[in-house]
Amino acid sequence: MSYTVGDTLPPFMIESVSADAMKQWAVFLADPNPIHLDVAVVKAKGLGDRVINQGPINVAYMMNMLMAAFPGGRIEAMDSRFLDNVYAGDRVVATGRITAVDGDRIDCEISLDAEGRGTVNSGTARVRINI
Amino acid sequence: MSELADLPPAPDVVGTKLDGTKTFTISAAENAALCRSTGVEPARDGTAHPIYYYIATQVAMGQTVAGLCAICEFDVEEGPMMGSSAVRSSAPLRTGGSYTVTGEILSLVRKRSRKLGVMDVLTYRLRLHERDGRVVLETDNVWVLPRKELA
């Protein structure tokens, strides 16, 4: 497999972000913030009318995209900026593009978009590929 | 952003230690559930989902999210927001692996934005250690703490 600067990576898609997954992640993260669990709290805070995905889940979607694009590879570095919330029921797509190739290390731009609302997370990653 | 001469300074918390006191173990069952909750199957080679960089460091650091906010004199009920997260890793995390955390607050900077009004931007660094003490990854997280009382 060869990689070239400018190559786009196959997208990773979640058809509908799951409120049940947010309940699981409240346990994984040991963080029972109710904006991820209780629509009434989200409404009361003026944050919308659906529960809000925990930020690290959105990072995980982008990681899934990278791991699928580079089988056997390892994410050596990654940074991501949280630009907007992802809500239960959202359709989200993680995408990426190669920006540099240095031996077995590939640099990428990555992003997560929510349908109808644009980019909600963006960043960069360096993946060490399995040659 | 604008000048803040009219506002009190952010709390002086730079250097506050966030070292954990407990060990975090990635269970194979939890890793499998986590992977499936994000739409993928767990790896067959024993590696854990890389997002455990965030989970392990947050869960095993020396403070809860509420406690970290309290150090910054911020009530978690006011709604801290994730600004960014970065990780630098030297080896994959593994199911069955046990890890400890060290870390510290790097900065707490008071700013004023058009969108959020007055806010404190918290940056903290956490390191995940293997049993032998070797650092397997380092992460810098940035949180935005809206200071509605100062808006």
Chai-1 contact restraints between the chains, C-beta under 6 A:
chainA,res_idxA,chainB,res_idxB,connection_type,confidence,min_distance_angstrom,max_distance_angstrom,comment,restraint_id
A,I14,B,G39,contact,1.0,0.0,6.0,A-B,restraint_1
A,A21,B,S37,contact,1.0,0.0,6.0,A-B,restraint_2
A,Q24,B,S37,contact,1.0,0.0,6.0,A-B,restraint_3
A,F28,B,L34,contact,1.0,0.0,6.0,A-B,restraint_4
A,F28,B,I55,contact,1.0,0.0,6.0,A-B,restraint_5
A,L29,B,I55,contact,1.0,0.0,6.0,A-B,restraint_6
A,A30,B,V59,contact,1.0,0.0,6.0,A-B,restraint_7
A,D31,B,V65,contact,1.0,0.0,6.0,A-B,restraint_8
A,G55,B,M82,contact,1.0,0.0,6.0,A-B,restraint_9
A,P56,B,I51,contact,1.0,0.0,6.0,A-B,restraint_10
A,P56,B,Y54,contact,1.0,0.0,6.0,A-B,restraint_11
A,V59,B,I51,contact,1.0,0.0,6.0,A-B,restraint_12
A,A60,B,T38,contact,1.0,0.0,6.0,A-B,restraint_13
A,A60,B,I51,contact,1.0,0.0,6.0,A-B,restraint_14
A,M63,B,P50,contact,1.0,0.0,6.0,A-B,restraint_15
A,M63,B,I51,contact,1.0,0.0,6.0,A-B,restraint_16
A,N64,B,T38,contact,1.0,0.0,6.0,A-B,restraint_17
A,N64,B,V40,contact,1.0,0.0,6.0,A-B,restraint_18
A,R74,B,P92,contact,1.0,0.0,6.0,A-B,restraint_19
A,I75,B,P50,contact,1.0,0.0,6.0,A-B,restraint_20
A,E76,B,S89,contact,1.0,0.0,6.0,A-B,restraint_21
A,A77,B,R88,contact,1.0,0.0,6.0,A-B,restraint_22
A,M78,B,V87,contact,1.0,0.0,6.0,A-B,restraint_23
A,D79,B,A86,contact,1.0,0.0,6.0,A-B,restraint_24
A,S80,B,S85,contact,1.0,0.0,6.0,A-B,restraint_25
A,R81,B,S84,contact,1.0,0.0,6.0,A-B,restraint_26
A,F82,B,M82,contact,1.0,0.0,6.0,A-B,restraint_27
